[in-house]
Amino acid sequence: MKAQAAIAVETVDRDARAALARMVVTLFDHWGLSSEDQLALLGLDPASRTTLTRYRRGQPLSSSRDLMERVGHLLAVHKSLRIIFPHNRELVYAWMTARNREFDNLTPVEVIARHGFAGLLMVRTYLDQERGT
């Protein structure tokens, strides 16, 4: 009985991670990001292009805590953008690659690429403040 429960939990976890992979690669496509930028946002080695290909093919995300947290923050960034710009989907998708005075005229993607996880938190915090949360 315990073995069946463990298999069921693992399957749900795997299915959830596969759904997250589909969501994040779709988001990257909407944002128009290069493979290098996608890898940087996920905190993956620049030589990990095959990992992106696997995610695009529907394989689940790795269960690493860092990757799962990054994806959660990236999805939260997108949610914030949808709330801030509810009637301008074009701006929602262009914002991550647009220069921003608040980030010393860097794009949010550049901030994350340069500063890693801390940069991701900077971008998310900025948007949370813009939303008033």
N, CA, C and O atoms as CSV, one atom per row, in Angstrom:
chain,resi,resn,atom,element,x,y,z
A,1,MET,N,N,0.814,-1.186,0.000
A,1,MET,CA,C,0.000,0.000,0.000
A,1,MET,C,C,0.863,1.257,0.000
A,1,MET,O,O,0.580,2.204,-0.734
A,2,LYS,N,N,1.939,1.273,0.839
A,2,LYS,CA,C,2.821,2.434,0.880
A,2,LYS,C,C,3.533,2.631,-0.451
A,2,LYS,O,O,3.738,3.768,-0.876
A,3,ALA,N,N,3.913,1.541,-1.116
A,3,ALA,CA,C,4.597,1.641,-2.400
A,3,ALA,C,C,3.686,2.282,-3.441
A,3,ALA,O,O,4.141,3.101,-4.239
A,4,GLN,N,N,2.403,1.918,-3.441
A,4,GLN,CA,C,1.457,2.513,-4.384
A,4,GLN,C,C,1.286,4.005,-4.119
A,4,GLN,O,O,1.207,4.804,-5.053
A,5,ALA,N,N,1.231,4.370,-2.854
A,5,ALA,CA,C,1.089,5.785,-2.495
A,5,ALA,C,C,2.319,6.570,-2.940
A,5,ALA,O,O,2.196,7.684,-3.449
A,6,ALA,N,N,3.499,5.996,-2.749
A,6,ALA,CA,C,4.731,6.666,-3.153
A,6,ALA,C,C,4.774,6.857,-4.669
A,6,ALA,O,O,5.193,7.909,-5.151
A,7,ILE,N,N,4.342,5.841,-5.418
A,7,ILE,CA,C,4.308,5.939,-6.875
A,7,ILE,C,C,3.310,7.017,-7.306
A,7,ILE,O,O,3.578,7.795,-8.221
A,8,ALA,N,N,2.161,7.050,-6.636
A,8,ALA,CA,C,1.142,8.052,-6.977
A,8,ALA,C,C,1.658,9.465,-6.729
A,8,ALA,O,O,1.452,10.352,-7.557
A,9,VAL,N,N,2.328,9.682,-5.597
A,9,VAL,CA,C,2.877,11.002,-5.286
A,9,VAL,C,C,3.953,11.373,-6.300
A,9,VAL,O,O,3.990,12.506,-6.782
A,10,GLU,N,N,4.822,10.431,-6.622
A,10,GLU,CA,C,5.887,10.691,-7.590
A,10,GLU,C,C,5.297,11.039,-8.956
A,10,GLU,O,O,5.813,11.923,-9.640
A,11,THR,N,N,4.223,10.355,-9.363
A,11,THR,CA,C,3.583,10.625,-10.643
A,11,THR,C,C,2.977,12.018,-10.659
A,11,THR,O,O,3.127,12.749,-11.638
A,12,VAL,N,N,2.285,12.395,-9.570
A,12,VAL,CA,C,1.701,13.731,-9.491
A,12,VAL,C,C,2.815,14.777,-9.528
A,12,VAL,O,O,2.719,15.767,-10.253
A,13,ASP,N,N,3.854,14.555,-8.754
A,13,ASP,CA,C,4.980,15.491,-8.734
A,13,ASP,C,C,5.586,15.607,-10.132
A,13,ASP,O,O,5.861,16.712,-10.600
A,14,ARG,N,N,5.789,14.495,-10.784
A,14,ARG,CA,C,6.357,14.487,-12.139
A,14,ARG,C,C,5.424,15.210,-13.100
A,14,ARG,O,O,5.880,16.004,-13.924
A,15,ASP,N,N,4.132,14.949,-13.007
A,15,ASP,CA,C,3.160,15.609,-13.879
A,15,ASP,C,C,3.139,17.117,-13.628
A,15,ASP,O,O,3.052,17.904,-14.571
A,16,ALA,N,N,3.219,17.515,-12.370
A,16,ALA,CA,C,3.231,18.944,-12.030
A,16,ALA,C,C,4.496,19.604,-12.568
A,16,ALA,O,O,4.439,20.717,-13.091
A,17,ARG,N,N,5.625,18.935,-12.445
A,17,ARG,CA,C,6.875,19.505,-12.961
A,17,ARG,C,C,6.864,19.580,-14.484
A,17,ARG,O,O,7.446,20.498,-15.062
A,18,ALA,N,N,6.195,18.605,-15.152
A,18,ALA,CA,C,6.060,18.652,-16.612
A,18,ALA,C,C,5.169,19.835,-17.012
A,18,ALA,O,O,5.458,20.529,-17.986
A,19,ALA,N,N,4.093,20.061,-16.263
A,19,ALA,CA,C,3.214,21.201,-16.546
A,19,ALA,C,C,3.970,22.519,-16.348
A,19,ALA,O,O,3.811,23.450,-17.138
A,20,LEU,N,N,4.786,22.597,-15.302
A,20,LEU,CA,C,5.592,23.804,-15.072
A,20,LEU,C,C,6.584,24.026,-16.212
A,20,LEU,O,O,6.806,25.163,-16.630
A,21,ALA,N,N,7.174,22.957,-16.709
A,21,ALA,CA,C,8.114,23.070,-17.832
A,21,ALA,C,C,7.402,23.657,-19.039
A,21,ALA,O,O,7.933,24.551,-19.698
A,22,ARG,N,N,6.196,23.159,-19.338
A,22,ARG,CA,C,5.440,23.687,-20.480
A,22,ARG,C,C,5.113,25.166,-20.272
A,22,ARG,O,O,5.219,25.970,-21.198
A,23,MET,N,N,4.715,25.516,-19.044
A,23,MET,CA,C,4.369,26.913,-18.766
A,23,MET,C,C,5.563,27.831,-18.938
A,23,MET,O,O,5.448,28.887,-19.560
A,24,VAL,N,N,6.710,27.443,-18.397
A,24,VAL,CA,C,7.864,28.347,-18.432
A,24,VAL,C,C,8.434,28.473,-19.844
A,24,VAL,O,O,8.863,29.563,-20.223
A,25,VAL,N,N,8.454,27.397,-20.636
A,25,VAL,CA,C,8.968,27.548,-22.006
A,25,VAL,C,C,8.000,28.360,-22.861
A,25,VAL,O,O,8.431,29.094,-23.749
A,26,THR,N,N,6.708,28.239,-22.606
A,26,THR,CA,C,5.731,29.075,-23.306
A,26,THR,C,C,5.938,30.542,-22.934
A,26,THR,O,O,5.896,31.425,-23.790
A,27,LEU,N,N,6.161,30.782,-21.649
A,27,LEU,CA,C,6.424,32.139,-21.182
A,27,LEU,C,C,7.679,32.701,-21.852
A,27,LEU,O,O,7.677,33.843,-22.310
A,28,PHE,N,N,8.738,31.913,-21.909
A,28,PHE,CA,C,9.966,32.358,-22.572
A,28,PHE,C,C,9.702,32.697,-24.037
A,28,PHE,O,O,10.251,33.668,-24.559
A,29,ASP,N,N,8.861,31.897,-24.702
A,29,ASP,CA,C,8.527,32.179,-26.097
A,29,ASP,C,C,7.788,33.514,-26.211
A,29,ASP,O,O,8.079,34.315,-27.099
A,30,HIS,N,N,6.838,33.747,-25.314
A,30,HIS,CA,C,6.105,35.019,-25.329
A,30,HIS,C,C,7.050,36.196,-25.079
A,30,HIS,O,O,6.893,37.261,-25.678
A,31,TRP,N,N,8.016,36.003,-24.206
A,31,TRP,CA,C,8.967,37.064,-23.896
A,31,TRP,C,C,10.003,37.226,-25.009
A,31,TRP,O,O,10.721,38.225,-25.036
A,32,GLY,N,N,10.092,36.267,-25.920
A,32,GLY,CA,C,11.030,36.353,-27.032
A,32,GLY,C,C,12.482,36.224,-26.609
A,32,GLY,O,O,13.347,36.930,-27.128
A,33,LEU,N,N,12.756,35.328,-25.671
A,33,LEU,CA,C,14.110,35.201,-25.124
A,33,LEU,C,C,14.965,34.221,-25.914
A,33,LEU,O,O,14.472,33.217,-26.427
A,34,SER,N,N,16.237,34.525,-26.003
A,34,SER,CA,C,17.209,33.605,-26.606
A,34,SER,C,C,17.409,32.417,-25.672
A,34,SER,O,O,17.046,32.462,-24.496
A,35,SER,N,N,17.986,31.368,-26.213
A,35,SER,CA,C,18.297,30.192,-25.380
A,35,SER,C,C,19.233,30.571,-24.240
A,35,SER,O,O,19.085,30.073,-23.124
A,36,GLU,N,N,20.197,31.450,-24.513
A,36,GLU,CA,C,21.141,31.871,-23.480
A,36,GLU,C,C,20.413,32.581,-22.336
A,36,GLU,O,O,20.693,32.338,-21.162
A,37,ASP,N,N,19.480,33.457,-22.698
A,37,ASP,CA,C,18.709,34.161,-21.664
A,37,ASP,C,C,17.824,33.195,-20.880
A,37,ASP,O,O,17.698,33.316,-19.661
A,38,GLN,N,N,17.217,32.247,-21.570
A,38,GLN,CA,C,16.374,31.266,-20.897
A,38,GLN,C,C,17.190,30.469,-19.876
A,38,GLN,O,O,16.751,30.259,-18.745
A,39,LEU,N,N,18.359,30.037,-20.281
A,39,LEU,CA,C,19.225,29.285,-19.375
A,39,LEU,C,C,19.628,30.134,-18.181
A,39,LEU,O,O,19.650,29.650,-17.049
A,40,ALA,N,N,19.949,31.405,-18.432
A,40,ALA,CA,C,20.338,32.310,-17.342
A,40,ALA,C,C,19.191,32.487,-16.359
A,40,ALA,O,O,19.407,32.453,-15.148
A,41,LEU,N,N,17.973,32.676,-16.862
A,41,LEU,CA,C,16.829,32.867,-15.978
A,41,LEU,C,C,16.545,31.630,-15.137
A,41,LEU,O,O,16.070,31.732,-14.006
A,42,LEU,N,N,16.837,30.472,-15.694
A,42,LEU,CA,C,16.633,29.227,-14.954
A,42,LEU,C,C,17.834,28.860,-14.081
A,42,LEU,O,O,17.791,27.884,-13.331
A,43,GLY,N,N,18.905,29.649,-14.186
A,43,GLY,CA,C,20.099,29.360,-13.391
A,43,GLY,C,C,20.855,28.137,-13.875
A,43,GLY,O,O,21.537,27.472,-13.095
A,44,LEU,N,N,20.734,27.842,-15.162
A,44,LEU,CA,C,21.387,26.665,-15.729
A,44,LEU,C,C,22.655,27.059,-16.470
A,44,LEU,O,O,22.803,28.198,-16.913
A,45,ASP,N,N,23.551,26.119,-16.595
A,45,ASP,CA,C,24.807,26.316,-17.305
A,45,ASP,C,C,24.519,26.687,-18.764
A,45,ASP,O,O,23.612,26.123,-19.376
A,46,PRO,N,N,25.283,27.632,-19.322
A,46,PRO,CA,C,25.066,28.025,-20.717
A,46,PRO,C,C,25.182,26.867,-21.715
A,46,PRO,O,O,24.674,26.963,-22.832
A,47,ALA,N,N,25.832,25.800,-21.329
A,47,ALA,CA,C,25.976,24.642,-22.210
A,47,ALA,C,C,24.817,23.658,-22.075
A,47,ALA,O,O,24.865,22.572,-22.653
A,48,SER,N,N,23.790,24.013,-21.332
A,48,SER,CA,C,22.678,23.100,-21.051
A,48,SER,C,C,21.524,23.217,-22.039
A,48,SER,O,O,20.366,23.042,-21.660
A,49,ARG,N,N,21.824,23.507,-23.288
A,49,ARG,CA,C,20.759,23.669,-24.287
A,49,ARG,C,C,19.903,22.414,-24.418
A,49,ARG,O,O,18.707,22.504,-24.697
A,50,THR,N,N,20.503,21.256,-24.221
A,50,THR,CA,C,19.719,20.020,-24.331
A,50,THR,C,C,18.651,19.955,-23.240
A,50,THR,O,O,17.594,19.353,-23.431
A,51,THR,N,N,18.934,20.575,-22.102
A,51,THR,CA,C,17.948,20.612,-21.026
A,51,THR,C,C,16.722,21.400,-21.481
A,51,THR,O,O,15.591,20.974,-21.252
A,52,LEU,N,N,16.940,22.540,-22.120
A,52,LEU,CA,C,15.815,23.321,-22.650
A,52,LEU,C,C,15.027,22.515,-23.676
A,52,LEU,O,O,13.797,22.548,-23.691
A,53,THR,N,N,15.735,21.799,-24.525
A,53,THR,CA,C,15.067,20.973,-25.538
A,53,THR,C,C,14.191,19.926,-24.872
A,53,THR,O,O,13.068,19.684,-25.313
A,54,ARG,N,N,14.694,19.307,-23.818
A,54,ARG,CA,C,13.894,18.308,-23.101
A,54,ARG,C,C,12.636,18.939,-22.522
A,54,ARG,O,O,11.555,18.355,-22.603
A,55,TYR,N,N,12.770,20.133,-21.937
A,55,TYR,CA,C,11.600,20.814,-21.373
A,55,TYR,C,C,10.595,21.149,-22.477
A,55,TYR,O,O,9.386,21.036,-22.275
A,56,ARG,N,N,11.092,21.555,-23.627
A,56,ARG,CA,C,10.199,21.875,-24.747
A,56,ARG,C,C,9.459,20.636,-25.232
A,56,ARG,O,O,8.347,20.738,-25.751
A,57,ARG,N,N,10.054,19.499,-25.068
A,57,ARG,CA,C,9.426,18.239,-25.495
A,57,ARG,C,C,8.478,17.678,-24.433
A,57,ARG,O,O,7.896,16.608,-24.608
A,58,GLY,N,N,8.335,18.412,-23.338
A,58,GLY,CA,C,7.369,17.995,-22.324
A,58,GLY,C,C,7.932,17.216,-21.163
A,58,GLY,O,O,7.181,16.750,-20.307
A,59,GLN,N,N,9.245,17.066,-21.117
A,59,GLN,CA,C,9.820,16.379,-19.969
A,59,GLN,C,C,9.735,17.285,-18.749
A,59,GLN,O,O,9.814,18.507,-18.876
A,60,PRO,N,N,9.576,16.699,-17.573
A,60,PRO,CA,C,9.420,17.513,-16.358
A,60,PRO,C,C,10.696,18.256,-15.981
A,60,PRO,O,O,11.809,17.832,-16.290
A,61,LEU,N,N,10.490,19.379,-15.301
A,61,LEU,CA,C,11.616,20.111,-14.742
A,61,LEU,C,C,12.341,19.225,-13.748
A,61,LEU,O,O,11.748,18.322,-13.158
A,62,SER,N,N,13.602,19.482,-13.569
A,62,SER,CA,C,14.362,18.838,-12.505
A,62,SER,C,C,13.703,19.220,-11.183
A,62,SER,O,O,13.088,20.282,-11.083
A,63,SER,N,N,13.822,18.391,-10.198
A,63,SER,CA,C,13.184,18.684,-8.908
A,63,SER,C,C,14.092,19.506,-7.991
A,63,SER,O,O,13.844,19.582,-6.787
A,64,SER,N,N,15.140,20.122,-8.546
A,64,SER,CA,C,16.039,20.912,-7.706
A,64,SER,C,C,15.287,22.098,-7.114
A,64,SER,O,O,14.469,22.736,-7.777
A,65,ARG,N,N,15.580,22.366,-5.879
A,65,ARG,CA,C,14.894,23.454,-5.171
A,65,ARG,C,C,15.144,24.795,-5.852
A,65,ARG,O,O,14.224,25.598,-6.002
A,66,ASP,N,N,16.392,25.039,-6.266
A,66,ASP,CA,C,16.724,26.300,-6.922
A,66,ASP,C,C,15.895,26.487,-8.190
A,66,ASP,O,O,15.322,27.555,-8.403
A,67,LEU,N,N,15.830,25.472,-9.020
A,67,LEU,CA,C,15.081,25.576,-10.268
A,67,LEU,C,C,13.596,25.797,-9.988
A,67,LEU,O,O,12.968,26.640,-10.628
A,68,MET,N,N,13.037,25.062,-9.056
A,68,MET,CA,C,11.616,25.200,-8.746
A,68,MET,C,C,11.312,26.605,-8.200
A,68,MET,O,O,10.279,27.188,-8.529
A,69,GLU,N,N,12.201,27.140,-7.377
A,69,GLU,CA,C,11.990,28.499,-6.859
A,69,GLU,C,C,12.090,29.528,-7.979
A,69,GLU,O,O,11.289,30.461,-8.038
A,70,ARG,N,N,13.061,29.364,-8.861
A,70,ARG,CA,C,13.211,30.301,-9.978
A,70,ARG,C,C,11.955,30.302,-10.851
A,70,ARG,O,O,11.450,31.363,-11.218
A,71,VAL,N,N,11.463,29.128,-11.176
A,71,VAL,CA,C,10.268,29.036,-12.014
A,71,VAL,C,C,9.079,29.685,-11.304
A,71,VAL,O,O,8.283,30.385,-11.929
A,72,GLY,N,N,8.965,29.450,-10.001
A,72,GLY,CA,C,7.892,30.093,-9.242
A,72,GLY,C,C,7.977,31.603,-9.303
A,72,GLY,O,O,6.960,32.277,-9.469
A,73,HIS,N,N,9.176,32.141,-9.171
A,73,HIS,CA,C,9.358,33.597,-9.244
A,73,HIS,C,C,9.083,34.114,-10.658
A,73,HIS,O,O,8.474,35.172,-10.818
A,74,LEU,N,N,9.521,33.389,-11.672
A,74,LEU,CA,C,9.272,33.817,-13.049
A,74,LEU,C,C,7.771,33.857,-13.349
A,74,LEU,O,O,7.289,34.787,-13.997
A,75,LEU,N,N,7.042,32.857,-12.881
A,75,LEU,CA,C,5.593,32.845,-13.080
A,75,LEU,C,C,4.933,33.974,-12.291
A,75,LEU,O,O,3.948,34.554,-12.747
A,76,ALA,N,N,5.467,34.287,-11.117
A,76,ALA,CA,C,4.942,35.403,-10.324
A,76,ALA,C,C,5.219,36.733,-11.016
A,76,ALA,O,O,4.387,37.639,-10.967
A,77,VAL,N,N,6.373,36.859,-11.655
A,77,VAL,CA,C,6.695,38.068,-12.425
A,77,VAL,C,C,5.651,38.235,-13.531
A,77,VAL,O,O,5.118,39.327,-13.731
A,78,HIS,N,N,5.369,37.159,-14.237
A,78,HIS,CA,C,4.382,37.231,-15.317
A,78,HIS,C,C,2.995,37.606,-14.770
A,78,HIS,O,O,2.288,38.422,-15.359
A,79,LYS,N,N,2.626,37.010,-13.656
A,79,LYS,CA,C,1.336,37.342,-13.049
A,79,LYS,C,C,1.276,38.829,-12.694
A,79,LYS,O,O,0.267,39.487,-12.944
A,80,SER,N,N,2.335,39.347,-12.122
A,80,SER,CA,C,2.381,40.770,-11.775
A,80,SER,C,C,2.238,41.639,-13.019
A,80,SER,O,O,1.508,42.630,-13.008
A,81,LEU,N,N,2.922,41.273,-14.072
A,81,LEU,CA,C,2.830,42.051,-15.305
A,81,LEU,C,C,1.411,42.036,-15.862
A,81,LEU,O,O,0.931,43.047,-16.376
A,82,ARG,N,N,0.749,40.901,-15.761
A,82,ARG,CA,C,-0.645,40.817,-16.239
A,82,ARG,C,C,-1.567,41.680,-15.395
A,82,ARG,O,O,-2.543,42.230,-15.906
A,83,ILE,N,N,-1.266,41.803,-14.108
A,83,ILE,CA,C,-2.080,42.642,-13.223
A,83,ILE,C,C,-1.796,44.125,-13.474
A,83,ILE,O,O,-2.718,44.940,-13.517
A,84,ILE,N,N,-0.526,44.465,-13.637
A,84,ILE,CA,C,-0.135,45.867,-13.840
A,84,ILE,C,C,-0.620,46.388,-15.202
A,84,ILE,O,O,-1.047,47.538,-15.311
A,85,PHE,N,N,-0.553,45.553,-16.223
A,85,PHE,CA,C,-0.939,45.947,-17.577
A,85,PHE,C,C,-2.087,45.066,-18.092
A,85,PHE,O,O,-1.908,44.326,-19.059
A,86,PRO,N,N,-3.253,45.140,-17.458
A,86,PRO,CA,C,-4.336,44.199,-17.791
A,86,PRO,C,C,-4.875,44.322,-19.217
A,86,PRO,O,O,-5.456,43.367,-19.732
A,87,HIS,N,N,-4.698,45.458,-19.855
A,87,HIS,CA,C,-5.262,45.662,-21.186
A,87,HIS,C,C,-4.199,45.797,-22.266
A,87,HIS,O,O,-4.492,46.226,-23.382
A,88,ASN,N,N,-2.955,45.428,-21.930
A,88,ASN,CA,C,-1.874,45.590,-22.895
A,88,ASN,C,C,-0.979,44.352,-22.887
A,88,ASN,O,O,0.112,44.357,-22.317
A,89,ARG,N,N,-1.459,43.312,-23.522
A,89,ARG,CA,C,-0.709,42.057,-23.553
A,89,ARG,C,C,0.651,42.239,-24.224
A,89,ARG,O,O,1.622,41.592,-23.832
A,90,GLU,N,N,0.732,43.108,-25.227
A,90,GLU,CA,C,2.005,43.361,-25.906
A,90,GLU,C,C,3.050,43.874,-24.917
A,90,GLU,O,O,4.201,43.438,-24.945
A,91,LEU,N,N,2.652,44.791,-24.052
A,91,LEU,CA,C,3.570,45.321,-23.038
A,91,LEU,C,C,3.925,44.257,-22.003
A,91,LEU,O,O,5.065,44.188,-21.543
A,92,VAL,N,N,2.959,43.439,-21.643
A,92,VAL,CA,C,3.216,42.346,-20.697
A,92,VAL,C,C,4.363,41.472,-21.214
A,92,VAL,O,O,5.252,41.087,-20.454
A,93,TYR,N,N,4.331,41.164,-22.510
A,93,TYR,CA,C,5.344,40.273,-23.075
A,93,TYR,C,C,6.645,40.994,-23.425
A,93,TYR,O,O,7.698,40.358,-23.488
A,94,ALA,N,N,6.594,42.305,-23.653
A,94,ALA,CA,C,7.807,43.049,-24.019
A,94,ALA,C,C,8.574,43.563,-22.806
A,94,ALA,O,O,9.756,43.884,-22.926
A,95,TRP,N,N,7.934,43.651,-21.641
A,95,TRP,CA,C,8.523,44.307,-20.476
A,95,TRP,C,C,9.858,43.697,-20.056
A,95,TRP,O,O,10.775,44.432,-19.689
A,96,MET,N,N,9.986,42.399,-20.099
A,96,MET,CA,C,11.215,41.742,-19.630
A,96,MET,C,C,12.433,42.082,-20.482
A,96,MET,O,O,13.567,41.972,-20.015
A,97,THR,N,N,12.209,42.491,-21.721
A,97,THR,CA,C,13.339,42.795,-22.602
A,97,THR,C,C,13.432,44.283,-22.920
A,97,THR,O,O,14.175,44.686,-23.816
A,98,ALA,N,N,12.677,45.099,-22.186
A,98,ALA,CA,C,12.719,46.559,-22.385
A,98,ALA,C,C,13.646,47.191,-21.348
A,98,ALA,O,O,13.670,46.776,-20.189
A,99,ARG,N,N,14.385,48.169,-21.761
A,99,ARG,CA,C,15.267,48.886,-20.838
A,99,ARG,C,C,14.423,49.582,-19.776
A,99,ARG,O,O,13.326,50.067,-20.055
A,100,ASN,N,N,14.950,49.623,-18.558
A,100,ASN,CA,C,14.177,50.165,-17.441
A,100,ASN,C,C,15.086,51.060,-16.592
A,100,ASN,O,O,16.144,50.626,-16.135
A,101,ARG,N,N,14.668,52.300,-16.387
A,101,ARG,CA,C,15.457,53.241,-15.578
A,101,ARG,C,C,15.683,52.710,-14.166
A,101,ARG,O,O,16.737,52.945,-13.575
A,102,GLU,N,N,14.718,52.012,-13.635
A,102,GLU,CA,C,14.844,51.482,-12.265
A,102,GLU,C,C,15.969,50.458,-12.137
A,102,GLU,O,O,16.439,50.178,-11.035
A,103,PHE,N,N,16.388,49.911,-13.253
A,103,PHE,CA,C,17.474,48.921,-13.256
A,103,PHE,C,C,18.697,49.468,-13.980
A,103,PHE,O,O,19.380,48.736,-14.696
A,104,ASP,N,N,18.974,50.764,-13.793
A,104,ASP,CA,C,20.131,51.415,-14.432
A,104,ASP,C,C,20.140,51.209,-15.941
A,104,ASP,O,O,21.185,50.971,-16.546
A,105,ASN,N,N,18.975,51.304,-16.527
A,105,ASN,CA,C,18.771,51.175,-17.966
A,105,ASN,C,C,19.097,49.782,-18.503
A,105,ASN,O,O,19.317,49.616,-19.703
A,106,LEU,N,N,19.128,48.797,-17.637
A,106,LEU,CA,C,19.245,47.405,-18.071
A,106,LEU,C,C,17.845,46.844,-18.265
A,106,LEU,O,O,16.875,47.383,-17.733
A,107,THR,N,N,17.743,45.769,-19.021
A,107,THR,CA,C,16.464,45.068,-19.113
A,107,THR,C,C,16.338,44.161,-17.885
A,107,THR,O,O,17.353,43.788,-17.297
A,108,PRO,N,N,15.126,43.803,-17.492
A,108,PRO,CA,C,14.989,42.856,-16.386
A,108,PRO,C,C,15.728,41.537,-16.645
A,108,PRO,O,O,16.289,40.944,-15.723
A,109,VAL,N,N,15.725,41.087,-17.891
A,109,VAL,CA,C,16.464,39.856,-18.221
A,109,VAL,C,C,17.954,40.049,-17.944
A,109,VAL,O,O,18.601,39.155,-17.399
A,110,GLU,N,N,18.501,41.201,-18.312
A,110,GLU,CA,C,19.918,41.476,-18.051
A,110,GLU,C,C,20.200,41.524,-16.554
A,110,GLU,O,O,21.238,41.042,-16.101
A,111,VAL,N,N,19.291,42.099,-15.791
A,111,VAL,CA,C,19.462,42.158,-14.335
A,111,VAL,C,C,19.562,40.745,-13.771
A,111,VAL,O,O,20.429,40.454,-12.947
A,112,ILE,N,N,18.674,39.881,-14.221
A,112,ILE,CA,C,18.674,38.506,-13.715
A,112,ILE,C,C,19.924,37.764,-14.183
A,112,ILE,O,O,20.541,37.032,-13.410
A,113,ALA,N,N,20.294,37.952,-15.442
A,113,ALA,CA,C,21.489,37.274,-15.967
A,113,ALA,C,C,22.743,37.708,-15.216
A,113,ALA,O,O,23.621,36.886,-14.951
A,114,ARG,N,N,22.836,38.998,-14.869
A,114,ARG,CA,C,24.027,39.513,-14.180
A,114,ARG,C,C,24.066,39.145,-12.704
A,114,ARG,O,O,25.130,38.855,-12.156
A,115,HIS,N,N,22.907,39.157,-12.067
A,115,HIS,CA,C,22.870,39.005,-10.611
A,115,HIS,C,C,22.284,37.676,-10.144
A,115,HIS,O,O,22.168,37.446,-8.941
A,116,GLY,N,N,21.918,36.811,-11.063
A,116,GLY,CA,C,21.406,35.498,-10.700
A,116,GLY,C,C,20.114,35.567,-9.903
A,116,GLY,O,O,19.225,36.369,-10.190
A,117,PHE,N,N,20.031,34.718,-8.906
A,117,PHE,CA,C,18.807,34.622,-8.097
A,117,PHE,C,C,18.484,35.959,-7.444
A,117,PHE,O,O,17.316,36.337,-7.354
A,118,ALA,N,N,19.510,36.679,-6.984
A,118,ALA,CA,C,19.283,37.995,-6.374
A,118,ALA,C,C,18.655,38.952,-7.383
A,118,ALA,O,O,17.794,39.753,-7.018
A,119,GLY,N,N,19.071,38.882,-8.635
A,119,GLY,CA,C,18.485,39.714,-9.678
A,119,GLY,C,C,17.027,39.363,-9.923
A,119,GLY,O,O,16.194,40.245,-10.135
A,120,LEU,N,N,16.726,38.083,-9.893
A,120,LEU,CA,C,15.341,37.645,-10.053
A,120,LEU,C,C,14.480,38.207,-8.925
A,120,LEU,O,O,13.363,38.670,-9.155
A,121,LEU,N,N,15.005,38.161,-7.721
A,121,LEU,CA,C,14.272,38.721,-6.587
A,121,LEU,C,C,14.123,40.233,-6.709
A,121,LEU,O,O,13.096,40.786,-6.313
A,122,MET,N,N,15.129,40.906,-7.250
A,122,MET,CA,C,15.040,42.361,-7.469
A,122,MET,C,C,13.896,42.687,-8.425
A,122,MET,O,O,13.109,43.598,-8.171
A,123,VAL,N,N,13.810,41.951,-9.506
A,123,VAL,CA,C,12.769,42.187,-10.503
A,123,VAL,C,C,11.400,41.890,-9.906
A,123,VAL,O,O,10.463,42.670,-10.074
A,124,ARG,N,N,11.286,40.775,-9.216
A,124,ARG,CA,C,9.994,40.431,-8.620
A,124,ARG,C,C,9.575,41.456,-7.561
A,124,ARG,O,O,8.416,41.869,-7.516
A,125,THR,N,N,10.511,41.859,-6.720
A,125,THR,CA,C,10.203,42.844,-5.679
A,125,THR,C,C,9.759,44.165,-6.291
A,125,THR,O,O,8.805,44.783,-5.818
A,126,TYR,N,N,10.448,44.597,-7.340
A,126,TYR,CA,C,10.071,45.823,-8.030
A,126,TYR,C,C,8.614,45.741,-8.511
A,126,TYR,O,O,7.829,46.666,-8.300
A,127,LEU,N,N,8.268,44.626,-9.156
A,127,LEU,CA,C,6.908,44.473,-9.669
A,127,LEU,C,C,5.891,44.370,-8.532
A,127,LEU,O,O,4.790,44.911,-8.637
A,128,ASP,N,N,6.248,43.685,-7.457
A,128,ASP,CA,C,5.346,43.615,-6.308
A,128,ASP,C,C,5.072,45.002,-5.754
A,128,ASP,O,O,3.942,45.307,-5.374
A,129,GLN,N,N,6.089,45.837,-5.707
A,129,GLN,CA,C,5.908,47.206,-5.229
A,129,GLN,C,C,5.049,48.016,-6.198
A,129,GLN,O,O,4.224,48.823,-5.770
A,130,GLU,N,N,5.235,47.808,-7.473
A,130,GLU,CA,C,4.411,48.496,-8.473
A,130,GLU,C,C,2.936,48.093,-8.346
A,130,GLU,O,O,2.038,48.903,-8.572
A,131,ARG,N,N,2.710,46.853,-7.988
A,131,ARG,CA,C,1.341,46.346,-7.802
A,131,ARG,C,C,0.746,46.815,-6.484
A,131,ARG,O,O,-0.469,46.783,-6.289
A,132,GLY,N,N,1.628,47.257,-5.571
A,132,GLY,CA,C,1.142,47.669,-4.263
A,132,GLY,C,C,0.974,46.518,-3.297
A,132,GLY,O,O,0.177,46.597,-2.362
A,133,THR,N,N,1.728,45.434,-3.519
A,133,THR,CA,C,1.646,44.280,-2.598
A,133,THR,C,C,2.890,44.179,-1.753
A,133,THR,O,O,3.002,43.276,-0.924
